[in-house]
């Protein structure tokens, strides 16, 4: 049976993630309704605007179903705004901003600056032989990661050298950058393996 992986489709770069997952052999579902949350083996939370995404998740009655499934072990990959949505804590959250949580980390929104400060760089990434070409767009970084969080990548050089930009905790992965941009499918492929293993062990 094919894996069914959902892409949260309330806001953000849904299409690019869906195309990458489809190329890797998964069936992709655009998740907009609570009932769709129960039909998936894994979930991708795309980049976008985290405050808008949070409001729409609540408006569409998705917050509690997503929180429950993530807490119950649903494999989930968050990129950029998706990383913020998976964080247990936000360093500079808007007063009413909420997250889905799941990863014991503190994330800082727009940590690298505004849209004009977007950049690309090559990163050493745990478990991959060759560097990942990472695209950062108004990206967050991880201020603090808990003891149970594996750091997968840090910025290698420049003013932000050493900042954490990719993590994993259990079945949850998150990147500050956009792995769906540029055609490198290795991070998505690793996520698909996590989904496969979770389904096999269920």
Order of alpha helices (4+ residues) and beta strands (2+ residues): beta-alpha-beta-alpha-beta-alpha-alpha-beta-alpha-beta-beta-beta-beta-beta-beta-beta-beta-alpha
